[in-house]
Amino acid sequence: MLIVGAGPTGLAAANLLGLYGIETLVVECDAQTSTIPKGIYIDDEFFRTLDGVGLATQVYENCVPAAGVTYYSRLGFRIAAIKGQITANGYGNRSAIWQPEFEQVLAKGIERWDSASVRFERTLVDLTEGDGKVTAGVVDPDGMRHEIVADYVLGCDGGRSTVRKLLDMPMEGQSYEQPWAVIDMLDDTDQSPFSKYFVHPQRPTDSIPAPRCGRRFEFMLLPGEDPDTILEDDSLRRLFAPYRDFDDVKVFRKAVYTFHALLVRDMRVGRTFLLGDAAHLMPPFGASGMNSGSRDATNLCWKIAAVLRGHATPDILDTYDLERRGHCQAVIDISVTLGRIVNLTTTWLAYLRDLAFWVLSRAPVTGAYITGMRYIPRAVLRDGFLLPSGGRPGRSFVGHMLSQPLVRTPGGDDVLLDTVLGPGFALVGLDCPAADLQAVVRTGLWHRLSVQAVSVASDASDANGHAVVLRDSRFVETLRQHRGDVLLVRPDRYIAAAVRPEGLSRLEVELQRLMAGTGDGPTSS
């Protein structure tokens, strides 16, 4: 495997492939990981992926966990507050990270895997596909060209992706001429563990917490303001005046950005895939850029591993674009919409918006929708690597991500559910006898795929061989409604099927048909 780009998406993909034992090389044109804090928020799903590769604790130690956001009107009153909260995935809805430190953790994590490595100062110059391989021309620091032959290439090389340009993979959508000044600061006086969005029609402004006592300010430029001169001290002194004395600010970085709402026409061409910003660019108002890249990697890497191990045919890789495209577009659309709502510059419209959100955020139903960030679309799979459901009639689990409660194992340890599931496929019985599932996974396709069997109980009185859910009423209620079902959970934690125990034999046949694998095969580069 060849990964082009050592940003958050490429490094996350390399850690996943390392976990799966796939020989992987990451090449990066820069001399090191990023030294500037570009992205700042990771969500609960990204954190769950980090947990899966054993890096969540290190990242958690250096972040602002479960950071909420409060919106303030021009008159100073609070319009709405989105609380930082632990979601059904077991982590904060969004947590602020310092990207240079974050990437260093990811890069250091790759060193744990004998099968994965990173090479800096390597510039991709050409790509050629043929004979079931991809040949990449890469130039080293001395100007020497080398050829790397790989089974597949992952283009994780950002918004100006060389991979995308070499393969002529066009993006569609629109760019916005509205620039923003972004100022990252150290040792800031405001240590509030949440964002403050000042939705003032005169100049929308955002103040975001950062690890190690840092903070980021984002100012929208007004018509006629010059992006070059806005970053001069006199201009910044004027921008900061309503909030703090600029002469007391320790500026780490300052830049001007414009935003894009673009999605590549195809996320795959032959044996090459695009992930992260190379595939999609979105405004930051939904805080979804890095997180969408992580979802790309989590969705694709287990499928590539299944192909290279001989468990699945390459047809499974067609589901990557099928499963990711719709959600990427939905996130782009909501990010654009949020930007239009919060960045109104017409005074009377801004007053109407403030009043509406003040009322809606305090009503029970709409308040829960707003403060719980339910407007950010969750990925729900309608097509792709899914199997017919044979579980209890009613709302199907299939296509949804399995939530992750805290459970107590039969051995008495309290852990998050993924720790019990392991890195691959799992059969999860909801109040099903543990012995039955354990017997199933010892034979046939279940055994060849190393499927983990886990039975989860909703009550300690049913704990005979079960993992018992602790302190999570959401999951306990799900257990009660679907007691007796068995879920087939994919390595990316999406539910591929739900059946009654008597349907497991049929499920095995359907899974074999979907994967069309032949058993264990060699891993490849």
Sequence and secondary structure as in RCSB ss.txt:
>XXXX:A:sequence
MLIVGAGPTGLAAANLLGLYGIETLVVECDAQTSTIPKGIYIDDEFFRTLDGVGLATQVYENCVPAAGVTYYSRL
GFRIAAIKGQITANGYGNRSAIWQPEFEQVLAKGIERWDSASVRFERTLVDLTEGDGKVTAGVVDPDGMRHEIVA
DYVLGCDGGRSTVRKLLDMPMEGQSYEQPWAVIDMLDDTDQSPFSKYFVHPQRPTDSIPAPRCGRRFEFMLLPGE
DPDTILEDDSLRRLFAPYRDFDDVKVFRKAVYTFHALLVRDMRVGRTFLLGDAAHLMPPFGASGMNSGSRDATNL
CWKIAAVLRGHATPDILDTYDLERRGHCQAVIDISVTLGRIVNLTTTWLAYLRDLAFWVLSRAPVTGAYITGMRY
IPRAVLRDGFLLPSGGRPGRSFVGHMLSQPLVRTPGGDDVLLDTVLGPGFALVGLDCPAADLQAVVRTGLWHRLS
VQAVSVASDASDANGHAVVLRDSRFVETLRQHRGDVLLVRPDRYIAAAVRPEGLSRLEVELQRLMAGTGDGPTSS
>XXXX:A:secstr
 EEE  SHHHHHHHHHHHHTT  EEEEESSSSS  S    EEEHHHHHHHHHTT HHHHHTTEETT EEEEE TT
S EEEEE   B TTSSBSEEEE HHHHHHHHHHHHTT TTEEEEES EEEEEEEETTEEEEEEE TTS EEEEEE
S EEE   TT HHHHHTT  EEEEE    EEEEEEES S   SEEEEE  TT  EEEEEETTTEEEEEEE  TT 
 TTGGGSHHHHHHHHTTTS GGG EEEEEEEE  EEEEES SEETTEEE GGGTEE  GGG  HHHHHHHHHHHH
HHHHHHHHTTSB GGGGGHHHHHHHHHHHHHHHHHHHHHHHHT   HHHHHHHHHHHHHHTTSHHHHHHHHTTTT
S     SSSS    BSSSSS  TTSB    EEE TTS EEEHHHHH SS EEEEES  HHHHHHHTTSHHHHHTT
 EEEEEESSGGG TT EEEES HHHHHHHHHTTT EEEE TTSBEEEEE GGGHHHHHHHHHHHHB  S      
